[in-house]
């Protein structure tokens, strides 16, 4: 899936969320420099709704690609 939104910090340390119009996604990425709080990006990834995380926020989204938006 591909979604566009604003990156923001999560409640737990080290957690980044993508705030879209319809949903918040927990960004699961391997150190992508484009994922900084306040930046609007387009993310292509695979949702992992059943995955347990320490962040406890948003729908986990395994990030495959990030583009500036």
DOZA-410386 format. One record per atom (N, C-alpha, C, O, CB): residue number from 1; residue in one letter; x, y, z; atom name. Coordinates in steps of 0.2 Angstrom, whole numbers. Glycine has a CB too. Layout:
<lumzas>
<lumza i="NUM" aa="A" X="X" Y="Y" Z="Z" at="CA"/>
...
</lumzas>
This chain:
<lumzas>
<lumza i="1" aa="X" X="4" Y="-6" Z="0" at="N"/>
<lumza i="1" aa="X" X="0" Y="0" Z="0" at="CA"/>
<lumza i="1" aa="X" X="4" Y="6" Z="0" at="C"/>
<lumza i="1" aa="X" X="10" Y="6" Z="2" at="O"/>
<lumza i="1" aa="X" X="-5" Y="0" Z="6" at="CB"/>
<lumza i="2" aa="X" X="2" Y="12" Z="-2" at="N"/>
<lumza i="2" aa="X" X="5" Y="18" Z="-2" at="CA"/>
<lumza i="2" aa="X" X="1" Y="23" Z="1" at="C"/>
<lumza i="2" aa="X" X="-5" Y="24" Z="0" at="O"/>
<lumza i="2" aa="X" X="7" Y="20" Z="-10" at="CB"/>
<lumza i="3" aa="X" X="4" Y="27" Z="6" at="N"/>
<lumza i="3" aa="X" X="0" Y="32" Z="10" at="CA"/>
<lumza i="3" aa="X" X="5" Y="38" Z="11" at="C"/>
<lumza i="3" aa="X" X="11" Y="38" Z="10" at="O"/>
<lumza i="3" aa="X" X="-1" Y="29" Z="17" at="CB"/>
<lumza i="4" aa="X" X="2" Y="44" Z="11" at="N"/>
<lumza i="4" aa="X" X="5" Y="50" Z="12" at="CA"/>
<lumza i="4" aa="X" X="3" Y="53" Z="19" at="C"/>
<lumza i="4" aa="X" X="-3" Y="53" Z="20" at="O"/>
<lumza i="4" aa="X" X="4" Y="55" Z="6" at="CB"/>
<lumza i="5" aa="X" X="7" Y="56" Z="22" at="N"/>
<lumza i="5" aa="X" X="6" Y="59" Z="28" at="CA"/>
<lumza i="5" aa="X" X="12" Y="63" Z="31" at="C"/>
<lumza i="5" aa="X" X="17" Y="64" Z="28" at="O"/>
<lumza i="5" aa="X" X="3" Y="54" Z="33" at="CB"/>
<lumza i="6" aa="X" X="11" Y="65" Z="37" at="N"/>
<lumza i="6" aa="X" X="16" Y="69" Z="41" at="CA"/>
<lumza i="6" aa="X" X="19" Y="64" Z="46" at="C"/>
<lumza i="6" aa="X" X="15" Y="61" Z="50" at="O"/>
<lumza i="6" aa="X" X="13" Y="76" Z="44" at="CB"/>
<lumza i="7" aa="X" X="26" Y="64" Z="47" at="N"/>
<lumza i="7" aa="X" X="29" Y="60" Z="52" at="CA"/>
<lumza i="7" aa="X" X="29" Y="64" Z="58" at="C"/>
<lumza i="7" aa="X" X="30" Y="70" Z="58" at="O"/>
<lumza i="7" aa="X" X="36" Y="59" Z="49" at="CB"/>
<lumza i="8" aa="X" X="27" Y="60" Z="64" at="N"/>
<lumza i="8" aa="X" X="28" Y="63" Z="70" at="CA"/>
<lumza i="8" aa="X" X="30" Y="58" Z="75" at="C"/>
<lumza i="8" aa="X" X="30" Y="52" Z="74" at="O"/>
<lumza i="8" aa="X" X="20" Y="65" Z="72" at="CB"/>
<lumza i="9" aa="X" X="33" Y="60" Z="81" at="N"/>
<lumza i="9" aa="X" X="35" Y="56" Z="86" at="CA"/>
<lumza i="9" aa="X" X="30" Y="53" Z="90" at="C"/>
<lumza i="9" aa="X" X="24" Y="55" Z="91" at="O"/>
<lumza i="9" aa="X" X="40" Y="60" Z="91" at="CB"/>
<lumza i="10" aa="X" X="31" Y="46" Z="92" at="N"/>
<lumza i="10" aa="X" X="26" Y="43" Z="96" at="CA"/>
<lumza i="10" aa="X" X="27" Y="44" Z="103" at="C"/>
<lumza i="10" aa="X" X="31" Y="48" Z="105" at="O"/>
<lumza i="10" aa="X" X="27" Y="35" Z="94" at="CB"/>
<lumza i="11" aa="X" X="23" Y="41" Z="107" at="N"/>
<lumza i="11" aa="X" X="23" Y="42" Z="114" at="CA"/>
<lumza i="11" aa="X" X="29" Y="39" Z="117" at="C"/>
<lumza i="11" aa="X" X="32" Y="42" Z="122" at="O"/>
<lumza i="11" aa="X" X="17" Y="39" Z="118" at="CB"/>
<lumza i="12" aa="X" X="31" Y="33" Z="115" at="N"/>
<lumza i="12" aa="X" X="37" Y="30" Z="117" at="CA"/>
<lumza i="12" aa="X" X="43" Y="32" Z="113" at="C"/>
<lumza i="12" aa="X" X="43" Y="34" Z="107" at="O"/>
<lumza i="12" aa="X" X="36" Y="22" Z="116" at="CB"/>
<lumza i="13" aa="X" X="49" Y="32" Z="116" at="N"/>
<lumza i="13" aa="X" X="55" Y="34" Z="113" at="CA"/>
<lumza i="13" aa="X" X="57" Y="30" Z="107" at="C"/>
<lumza i="13" aa="X" X="56" Y="24" Z="107" at="O"/>
<lumza i="13" aa="X" X="61" Y="34" Z="119" at="CB"/>
<lumza i="14" aa="X" X="59" Y="33" Z="102" at="N"/>
<lumza i="14" aa="X" X="61" Y="29" Z="96" at="CA"/>
<lumza i="14" aa="X" X="56" Y="27" Z="91" at="C"/>
<lumza i="14" aa="X" X="57" Y="24" Z="86" at="O"/>
<lumza i="14" aa="X" X="65" Y="23" Z="98" at="CB"/>
<lumza i="15" aa="X" X="50" Y="29" Z="93" at="N"/>
<lumza i="15" aa="X" X="44" Y="27" Z="89" at="CA"/>
<lumza i="15" aa="X" X="42" Y="33" Z="84" at="C"/>
<lumza i="15" aa="X" X="41" Y="39" Z="86" at="O"/>
<lumza i="15" aa="X" X="38" Y="25" Z="93" at="CB"/>
<lumza i="16" aa="X" X="41" Y="32" Z="78" at="N"/>
<lumza i="16" aa="X" X="39" Y="37" Z="73" at="CA"/>
<lumza i="16" aa="X" X="32" Y="34" Z="70" at="C"/>
<lumza i="16" aa="X" X="31" Y="29" Z="68" at="O"/>
<lumza i="16" aa="X" X="44" Y="38" Z="67" at="CB"/>
<lumza i="17" aa="X" X="28" Y="39" Z="69" at="N"/>
<lumza i="17" aa="X" X="21" Y="38" Z="66" at="CA"/>
<lumza i="17" aa="X" X="20" Y="42" Z="60" at="C"/>
<lumza i="17" aa="X" X="23" Y="47" Z="59" at="O"/>
<lumza i="17" aa="X" X="15" Y="39" Z="71" at="CB"/>
<lumza i="18" aa="X" X="16" Y="39" Z="55" at="N"/>
<lumza i="18" aa="X" X="14" Y="43" Z="49" at="CA"/>
<lumza i="18" aa="X" X="7" Y="45" Z="51" at="C"/>
<lumza i="18" aa="X" X="2" Y="40" Z="51" at="O"/>
<lumza i="18" aa="X" X="15" Y="39" Z="43" at="CB"/>
<lumza i="19" aa="X" X="5" Y="51" Z="51" at="N"/>
<lumza i="19" aa="X" X="-1" Y="54" Z="53" at="CA"/>
<lumza i="19" aa="X" X="-4" Y="55" Z="46" at="C"/>
<lumza i="19" aa="X" X="-3" Y="60" Z="42" at="O"/>
<lumza i="19" aa="X" X="-1" Y="60" Z="57" at="CB"/>
<lumza i="20" aa="X" X="-9" Y="51" Z="44" at="N"/>
<lumza i="20" aa="X" X="-13" Y="52" Z="38" at="CA"/>
<lumza i="20" aa="X" X="-20" Y="55" Z="39" at="C"/>
<lumza i="20" aa="X" X="-22" Y="56" Z="45" at="O"/>
<lumza i="20" aa="X" X="-13" Y="46" Z="33" at="CB"/>
<lumza i="21" aa="X" X="-24" Y="56" Z="34" at="N"/>
<lumza i="21" aa="X" X="-31" Y="59" Z="35" at="CA"/>
<lumza i="21" aa="X" X="-35" Y="53" Z="38" at="C"/>
<lumza i="21" aa="X" X="-40" Y="55" Z="42" at="O"/>
<lumza i="21" aa="X" X="-34" Y="61" Z="29" at="CB"/>
<lumza i="22" aa="X" X="-34" Y="47" Z="37" at="N"/>
<lumza i="22" aa="X" X="-38" Y="42" Z="40" at="CA"/>
<lumza i="22" aa="X" X="-35" Y="37" Z="45" at="C"/>
<lumza i="22" aa="X" X="-39" Y="34" Z="49" at="O"/>
<lumza i="22" aa="X" X="-40" Y="38" Z="34" at="CB"/>
<lumza i="23" aa="X" X="-29" Y="37" Z="46" at="N"/>
<lumza i="23" aa="X" X="-26" Y="32" Z="50" at="CA"/>
<lumza i="23" aa="X" X="-19" Y="34" Z="53" at="C"/>
<lumza i="23" aa="X" X="-16" Y="38" Z="49" at="O"/>
<lumza i="23" aa="X" X="-25" Y="25" Z="47" at="CB"/>
<lumza i="24" aa="X" X="-17" Y="32" Z="58" at="N"/>
<lumza i="24" aa="X" X="-10" Y="33" Z="60" at="CA"/>
<lumza i="24" aa="X" X="-6" Y="26" Z="59" at="C"/>
<lumza i="24" aa="X" X="-8" Y="21" Z="61" at="O"/>
<lumza i="24" aa="X" X="-9" Y="35" Z="68" at="CB"/>
<lumza i="25" aa="X" X="0" Y="27" Z="56" at="N"/>
<lumza i="25" aa="X" X="4" Y="21" Z="55" at="CA"/>
<lumza i="25" aa="X" X="10" Y="21" Z="59" at="C"/>
<lumza i="25" aa="X" X="14" Y="26" Z="59" at="O"/>
<lumza i="25" aa="X" X="5" Y="20" Z="47" at="CB"/>
<lumza i="26" aa="X" X="12" Y="16" Z="62" at="N"/>
<lumza i="26" aa="X" X="19" Y="15" Z="65" at="CA"/>
<lumza i="26" aa="X" X="24" Y="13" Z="60" at="C"/>
<lumza i="26" aa="X" X="23" Y="8" Z="57" at="O"/>
<lumza i="26" aa="X" X="18" Y="10" Z="71" at="CB"/>
<lumza i="27" aa="X" X="29" Y="17" Z="59" at="N"/>
<lumza i="27" aa="X" X="34" Y="16" Z="54" at="CA"/>
<lumza i="27" aa="X" X="39" Y="12" Z="56" at="C"/>
<lumza i="27" aa="X" X="43" Y="13" Z="60" at="O"/>
<lumza i="27" aa="X" X="37" Y="23" Z="51" at="CB"/>
<lumza i="28" aa="X" X="39" Y="6" Z="53" at="N"/>
<lumza i="28" aa="X" X="44" Y="1" Z="54" at="CA"/>
<lumza i="28" aa="X" X="49" Y="1" Z="48" at="C"/>
<lumza i="28" aa="X" X="49" Y="-2" Z="43" at="O"/>
<lumza i="28" aa="X" X="41" Y="-6" Z="55" at="CB"/>
<lumza i="29" aa="X" X="55" Y="5" Z="49" at="N"/>
<lumza i="29" aa="X" X="60" Y="6" Z="44" at="CA"/>
<lumza i="29" aa="X" X="67" Y="5" Z="47" at="C"/>
<lumza i="29" aa="X" X="68" Y="6" Z="53" at="O"/>
<lumza i="29" aa="X" X="59" Y="13" Z="41" at="CB"/>
<lumza i="30" aa="X" X="71" Y="3" Z="42" at="N"/>
<lumza i="30" aa="X" X="78" Y="2" Z="44" at="CA"/>
<lumza i="30" aa="X" X="82" Y="9" Z="43" at="C"/>
<lumza i="30" aa="X" X="85" Y="10" Z="38" at="O"/>
<lumza i="30" aa="X" X="82" Y="-3" Z="40" at="CB"/>
<lumza i="31" aa="X" X="81" Y="13" Z="48" at="N"/>
<lumza i="31" aa="X" X="85" Y="20" Z="49" at="CA"/>
<lumza i="31" aa="X" X="85" Y="24" Z="42" at="C"/>
<lumza i="31" aa="X" X="90" Y="25" Z="39" at="O"/>
<lumza i="31" aa="X" X="92" Y="18" Z="50" at="CB"/>
<lumza i="32" aa="X" X="79" Y="26" Z="40" at="N"/>
<lumza i="32" aa="X" X="78" Y="30" Z="34" at="CA"/>
<lumza i="32" aa="X" X="78" Y="37" Z="36" at="C"/>
<lumza i="32" aa="X" X="74" Y="40" Z="40" at="O"/>
<lumza i="32" aa="X" X="71" Y="28" Z="31" at="CB"/>
<lumza i="33" aa="X" X="83" Y="40" Z="33" at="N"/>
<lumza i="33" aa="X" X="85" Y="47" Z="35" at="CA"/>
<lumza i="33" aa="X" X="79" Y="52" Z="33" at="C"/>
<lumza i="33" aa="X" X="79" Y="58" Z="36" at="O"/>
<lumza i="33" aa="X" X="91" Y="50" Z="32" at="CB"/>
<lumza i="34" aa="X" X="75" Y="50" Z="29" at="N"/>
<lumza i="34" aa="X" X="69" Y="55" Z="27" at="CA"/>
<lumza i="34" aa="X" X="64" Y="55" Z="32" at="C"/>
<lumza i="34" aa="X" X="59" Y="59" Z="31" at="O"/>
<lumza i="34" aa="X" X="67" Y="52" Z="20" at="CB"/>
<lumza i="35" aa="X" X="64" Y="50" Z="36" at="N"/>
<lumza i="35" aa="X" X="58" Y="50" Z="41" at="CA"/>
<lumza i="35" aa="X" X="60" Y="54" Z="48" at="C"/>
<lumza i="35" aa="X" X="63" Y="51" Z="52" at="O"/>
<lumza i="35" aa="X" X="57" Y="42" Z="44" at="CB"/>
<lumza i="36" aa="X" X="58" Y="60" Z="47" at="N"/>
<lumza i="36" aa="X" X="60" Y="65" Z="52" at="CA"/>
<lumza i="36" aa="X" X="53" Y="68" Z="54" at="C"/>
<lumza i="36" aa="X" X="49" Y="70" Z="50" at="O"/>
<lumza i="36" aa="X" X="65" Y="70" Z="50" at="CB"/>
<lumza i="37" aa="X" X="52" Y="69" Z="61" at="N"/>
<lumza i="37" aa="X" X="46" Y="73" Z="63" at="CA"/>
<lumza i="37" aa="X" X="45" Y="79" Z="59" at="C"/>
<lumza i="37" aa="X" X="49" Y="83" Z="59" at="O"/>
<lumza i="37" aa="X" X="46" Y="74" Z="71" at="CB"/>
<lumza i="38" aa="X" X="39" Y="80" Z="57" at="N"/>
<lumza i="38" aa="X" X="37" Y="86" Z="54" at="CA"/>
<lumza i="38" aa="X" X="37" Y="86" Z="46" at="C"/>
<lumza i="38" aa="X" X="34" Y="91" Z="43" at="O"/>
<lumza i="38" aa="X" X="41" Y="92" Z="56" at="CB"/>
<lumza i="39" aa="X" X="40" Y="81" Z="44" at="N"/>
<lumza i="39" aa="X" X="41" Y="80" Z="36" at="CA"/>
<lumza i="39" aa="X" X="35" Y="77" Z="33" at="C"/>
<lumza i="39" aa="X" X="33" Y="72" Z="36" at="O"/>
<lumza i="39" aa="X" X="48" Y="77" Z="35" at="CB"/>
<lumza i="40" aa="X" X="33" Y="79" Z="28" at="N"/>
<lumza i="40" aa="X" X="27" Y="76" Z="24" at="CA"/>
<lumza i="40" aa="X" X="31" Y="71" Z="19" at="C"/>
<lumza i="40" aa="X" X="35" Y="73" Z="15" at="O"/>
<lumza i="40" aa="X" X="22" Y="81" Z="20" at="CB"/>
<lumza i="41" aa="X" X="29" Y="65" Z="19" at="N"/>
<lumza i="41" aa="X" X="32" Y="60" Z="15" at="CA"/>
<lumza i="41" aa="X" X="26" Y="55" Z="12" at="C"/>
<lumza i="41" aa="X" X="21" Y="54" Z="15" at="O"/>
<lumza i="41" aa="X" X="37" Y="56" Z="18" at="CB"/>
<lumza i="42" aa="X" X="28" Y="52" Z="7" at="N"/>
<lumza i="42" aa="X" X="24" Y="46" Z="4" at="CA"/>
<lumza i="42" aa="X" X="28" Y="40" Z="5" at="C"/>
<lumza i="42" aa="X" X="34" Y="39" Z="4" at="O"/>
<lumza i="42" aa="X" X="23" Y="47" Z="-4" at="CB"/>
<lumza i="43" aa="X" X="24" Y="35" Z="9" at="N"/>
<lumza i="43" aa="X" X="27" Y="29" Z="11" at="CA"/>
<lumza i="43" aa="X" X="24" Y="23" Z="7" at="C"/>
<lumza i="43" aa="X" X="18" Y="22" Z="7" at="O"/>
<lumza i="43" aa="X" X="27" Y="28" Z="18" at="CB"/>
<lumza i="44" aa="X" X="28" Y="18" Z="4" at="N"/>
<lumza i="44" aa="X" X="25" Y="12" Z="2" at="CA"/>
<lumza i="44" aa="X" X="28" Y="7" Z="6" at="C"/>
<lumza i="44" aa="X" X="33" Y="6" Z="8" at="O"/>
<lumza i="44" aa="X" X="28" Y="11" Z="-6" at="CB"/>
<lumza i="45" aa="X" X="23" Y="3" Z="8" at="N"/>
<lumza i="45" aa="X" X="24" Y="-3" Z="13" at="CA"/>
<lumza i="45" aa="X" X="19" Y="-8" Z="14" at="C"/>
<lumza i="45" aa="X" X="14" Y="-8" Z="10" at="O"/>
<lumza i="45" aa="X" X="26" Y="0" Z="20" at="CB"/>
<lumza i="46" aa="X" X="20" Y="-12" Z="19" at="N"/>
<lumza i="46" aa="X" X="16" Y="-18" Z="20" at="CA"/>
<lumza i="46" aa="X" X="13" Y="-17" Z="27" at="C"/>
<lumza i="46" aa="X" X="17" Y="-17" Z="32" at="O"/>
<lumza i="46" aa="X" X="19" Y="-25" Z="19" at="CB"/>
<lumza i="47" aa="X" X="6" Y="-16" Z="28" at="N"/>
<lumza i="47" aa="X" X="3" Y="-16" Z="35" at="CA"/>
<lumza i="47" aa="X" X="4" Y="-23" Z="38" at="C"/>
<lumza i="47" aa="X" X="3" Y="-28" Z="35" at="O"/>
<lumza i="47" aa="X" X="-4" Y="-14" Z="34" at="CB"/>
<lumza i="48" aa="X" X="5" Y="-22" Z="45" at="N"/>
<lumza i="48" aa="X" X="6" Y="-28" Z="49" at="CA"/>
<lumza i="48" aa="X" X="1" Y="-27" Z="55" at="C"/>
<lumza i="48" aa="X" X="4" Y="-27" Z="61" at="O"/>
<lumza i="48" aa="X" X="13" Y="-29" Z="51" at="CB"/>
<lumza i="49" aa="X" X="-5" Y="-27" Z="54" at="N"/>
<lumza i="49" aa="X" X="-10" Y="-25" Z="60" at="CA"/>
<lumza i="49" aa="X" X="-10" Y="-30" Z="66" at="C"/>
<lumza i="49" aa="X" X="-11" Y="-27" Z="71" at="O"/>
<lumza i="49" aa="X" X="-17" Y="-25" Z="57" at="CB"/>
<lumza i="50" aa="X" X="-7" Y="-36" Z="65" at="N"/>
<lumza i="50" aa="X" X="-7" Y="-40" Z="71" at="CA"/>
<lumza i="50" aa="X" X="-1" Y="-40" Z="75" at="C"/>
<lumza i="50" aa="X" X="0" Y="-44" Z="80" at="O"/>
<lumza i="50" aa="X" X="-9" Y="-47" Z="69" at="CB"/>
<lumza i="51" aa="X" X="4" Y="-37" Z="72" at="N"/>
<lumza i="51" aa="X" X="11" Y="-37" Z="75" at="CA"/>
<lumza i="51" aa="X" X="11" Y="-33" Z="82" at="C"/>
<lumza i="51" aa="X" X="8" Y="-27" Z="82" at="O"/>
<lumza i="51" aa="X" X="16" Y="-33" Z="70" at="CB"/>
<lumza i="52" aa="X" X="14" Y="-36" Z="87" at="N"/>
<lumza i="52" aa="X" X="15" Y="-33" Z="93" at="CA"/>
<lumza i="52" aa="X" X="21" Y="-28" Z="93" at="C"/>
<lumza i="52" aa="X" X="26" Y="-31" Z="91" at="O"/>
<lumza i="52" aa="X" X="15" Y="-38" Z="99" at="CB"/>
<lumza i="53" aa="X" X="21" Y="-22" Z="96" at="N"/>
<lumza i="53" aa="X" X="26" Y="-18" Z="96" at="CA"/>
<lumza i="53" aa="X" X="27" Y="-15" Z="103" at="C"/>
<lumza i="53" aa="X" X="22" Y="-15" Z="107" at="O"/>
<lumza i="53" aa="X" X="26" Y="-12" Z="90" at="CB"/>
<lumza i="54" aa="X" X="33" Y="-12" Z="104" at="N"/>
<lumza i="54" aa="X" X="33" Y="-8" Z="111" at="CA"/>
<lumza i="54" aa="X" X="31" Y="-1" Z="110" at="C"/>
<lumza i="54" aa="X" X="30" Y="2" Z="115" at="O"/>
<lumza i="54" aa="X" X="41" Y="-8" Z="112" at="CB"/>
<lumza i="55" aa="X" X="29" Y="1" Z="104" at="N"/>
<lumza i="55" aa="X" X="27" Y="8" Z="103" at="CA"/>
<lumza i="55" aa="X" X="19" Y="8" Z="105" at="C"/>
<lumza i="55" aa="X" X="17" Y="14" Z="108" at="O"/>
<lumza i="55" aa="X" X="27" Y="10" Z="96" at="CB"/>
<lumza i="56" aa="X" X="15" Y="3" Z="104" at="N"/>
<lumza i="56" aa="X" X="8" Y="3" Z="106" at="CA"/>
<lumza i="56" aa="X" X="4" Y="9" Z="103" at="C"/>
<lumza i="56" aa="X" X="-1" Y="11" Z="106" at="O"/>
<lumza i="56" aa="X" X="8" Y="3" Z="114" at="CB"/>
<lumza i="57" aa="X" X="6" Y="11" Z="97" at="N"/>
<lumza i="57" aa="X" X="2" Y="16" Z="94" at="CA"/>
<lumza i="57" aa="X" X="2" Y="15" Z="86" at="C"/>
<lumza i="57" aa="X" X="7" Y="12" Z="84" at="O"/>
<lumza i="57" aa="X" X="5" Y="23" Z="95" at="CB"/>
<lumza i="58" aa="X" X="-3" Y="16" Z="83" at="N"/>
<lumza i="58" aa="X" X="-4" Y="16" Z="76" at="CA"/>
<lumza i="58" aa="X" X="-4" Y="8" Z="73" at="C"/>
<lumza i="58" aa="X" X="-2" Y="4" Z="77" at="O"/>
<lumza i="58" aa="X" X="1" Y="19" Z="73" at="CB"/>
<lumza i="59" aa="X" X="-5" Y="8" Z="67" at="N"/>
<lumza i="59" aa="X" X="-5" Y="1" Z="63" at="CA"/>
<lumza i="59" aa="X" X="2" Y="0" Z="61" at="C"/>
<lumza i="59" aa="X" X="5" Y="5" Z="57" at="O"/>
<lumza i="59" aa="X" X="-10" Y="1" Z="57" at="CB"/>
<lumza i="60" aa="X" X="6" Y="-5" Z="63" at="N"/>
<lumza i="60" aa="X" X="12" Y="-6" Z="61" at="CA"/>
<lumza i="60" aa="X" X="13" Y="-6" Z="53" at="C"/>
<lumza i="60" aa="X" X="9" Y="-10" Z="50" at="O"/>
<lumza i="60" aa="X" X="15" Y="-12" Z="64" at="CB"/>
<lumza i="61" aa="X" X="17" Y="-3" Z="50" at="N"/>
<lumza i="61" aa="X" X="18" Y="-3" Z="43" at="CA"/>
<lumza i="61" aa="X" X="26" Y="-4" Z="41" at="C"/>
<lumza i="61" aa="X" X="30" Y="0" Z="43" at="O"/>
<lumza i="61" aa="X" X="16" Y="4" Z="40" at="CB"/>
<lumza i="62" aa="X" X="27" Y="-10" Z="38" at="N"/>
<lumza i="62" aa="X" X="34" Y="-11" Z="36" at="CA"/>
<lumza i="62" aa="X" X="36" Y="-7" Z="30" at="C"/>
<lumza i="62" aa="X" X="33" Y="-8" Z="25" at="O"/>
<lumza i="62" aa="X" X="35" Y="-19" Z="35" at="CB"/>
<lumza i="63" aa="X" X="40" Y="-2" Z="31" at="N"/>
<lumza i="63" aa="X" X="42" Y="2" Z="26" at="CA"/>
<lumza i="63" aa="X" X="46" Y="-1" Z="20" at="C"/>
<lumza i="63" aa="X" X="52" Y="-4" Z="22" at="O"/>
<lumza i="63" aa="X" X="45" Y="9" Z="29" at="CB"/>
<lumza i="64" aa="X" X="44" Y="0" Z="14" at="N"/>
<lumza i="64" aa="X" X="48" Y="-2" Z="8" at="CA"/>
<lumza i="64" aa="X" X="52" Y="3" Z="5" at="C"/>
<lumza i="64" aa="X" X="57" Y="3" Z="2" at="O"/>
<lumza i="64" aa="X" X="44" Y="-7" Z="4" at="CB"/>
<lumza i="65" aa="X" X="48" Y="9" Z="4" at="N"/>
<lumza i="65" aa="X" X="51" Y="15" Z="1" at="CA"/>
<lumza i="65" aa="X" X="48" Y="21" Z="4" at="C"/>
<lumza i="65" aa="X" X="42" Y="21" Z="6" at="O"/>
<lumza i="65" aa="X" X="49" Y="14" Z="-7" at="CB"/>
<lumza i="66" aa="X" X="52" Y="26" Z="4" at="N"/>
<lumza i="66" aa="X" X="50" Y="33" Z="6" at="CA"/>
<lumza i="66" aa="X" X="52" Y="38" Z="1" at="C"/>
<lumza i="66" aa="X" X="57" Y="38" Z="-2" at="O"/>
<lumza i="66" aa="X" X="53" Y="35" Z="13" at="CB"/>
<lumza i="67" aa="X" X="47" Y="43" Z="-1" at="N"/>
<lumza i="67" aa="X" X="48" Y="48" Z="-5" at="CA"/>
<lumza i="67" aa="X" X="45" Y="55" Z="-2" at="C"/>
<lumza i="67" aa="X" X="40" Y="55" Z="1" at="O"/>
<lumza i="67" aa="X" X="44" Y="47" Z="-12" at="CB"/>
<lumza i="68" aa="X" X="49" Y="60" Z="-3" at="N"/>
<lumza i="68" aa="X" X="47" Y="66" Z="-1" at="CA"/>
<lumza i="68" aa="X" X="40" Y="68" Z="-5" at="C"/>
<lumza i="68" aa="X" X="39" Y="66" Z="-10" at="O"/>
<lumza i="68" aa="X" X="52" Y="72" Z="-2" at="CB"/>
<lumza i="69" aa="X" X="36" Y="72" Z="-1" at="N"/>
<lumza i="69" aa="X" X="29" Y="73" Z="-4" at="CA"/>
<lumza i="69" aa="X" X="28" Y="81" Z="-4" at="C"/>
<lumza i="69" aa="X" X="23" Y="83" Z="-6" at="O"/>
<lumza i="69" aa="X" X="24" Y="70" Z="0" at="CB"/>
</lumzas>
